[in-house]
Amino acid sequence: MKINWFKYAAPMNFYSLSGKLIPFFWIAAIIFTLLGLYIGFFNTPDELGNGMKEYYRIIYVHVATVWMAMWLYGMMVFWSLIGLIFNTRLSYMVASATAITGAIMTFAGLVTGAIWGKTSWGTWWDWDPRMTTYLILFFVYIGYISLQSSIDDTRRSDKASAFLAVVGLAIVPIIYYSINCPDPDQCASLHQQSSFKGVQSDILTAMLLTTLGFWMYSFAVILMRTRNIILHREQKASWVSKLKEVNQ
Amino acid sequence: MSEFLHMGGYAAYVWSAMGIVFLLVLLEPLLLVMQRRTILKNIRRLKRLEQRAESQKSTR
């Protein structure tokens, strides 16, 4: 079967397709998240020791939100680049729909990280490389959203914020290497390294499942927001006025 | 059950972390549904105005 991808670059076709997909993403999000949390809450291995075994549950939502925060930034840059290269309106709409969910995930990662920090390191915040660079990512998201909403002409605001997203991409490898630097002696980081080596399989399964759940959640809300943006921007188009939901 | 909720003395940390994240992921889609309703309402109003202008033109 040959799929004509360009067909779905038209907001009208994308609107109807995404409307059909959203319920499936919601179901997947709920199943994966609940499954991951169930394993996380009831199968956390005793080897972690008393105390840590209990507060280790914070990690499952922390890792999921932080990974989503960085992954969604990558997605935002991808769609911004597609928009800049091919000048497709829909890619800009998807990019700006991604930004808000990305900012929410970054905020959730910051808060859960602070709570984790208080339990495991005894401090809510420290200006260590990981936390500082991650805070900058949050500001980049806020900058993107503010820039987009401060320019009235949508074509200009789309382009300007797309450039900002691409330039801001520089922060992602810095966040990654802030804890996984090639020479550990040079990194005085409070934050743990993000290595899978030696991680218990139950912990890993729970982490991957909650992350998958949050990924599906992100798909669902980003598609919902993209549909809102399409409706708002195309409100005068004849296909919009023929929609079932408009003629109710 | 109460032992489980107690989280070995870390209840405030564990449940507040879960609570904040789940509040955010419930609030976000809720706001999106409300936003969608407002947009659809505006589109319907726009359509009515256009139809009225159209019918006035034809009766004139």
Interface residues (C-beta under 8 A of the other chain):
Chain A: N50 G51 K53 E54 Y55 R57 I58 V61 H62 T65 I100 T101 I104 F107 A108 V111 T112 I115 W116 K118 T119 F214 Y217 A220 V221 M224 R225 R227 N228 L231 H232 Q235 K236 V240 S241 E245 V246
Chain B: M7 G8 G9 Y10 Y13 V14 S16 A17 M18 I20 V21 L24 V25 E28 P29 L32 V33 Q35 R36 I39 L40 N42 I43 R44 L46 K47
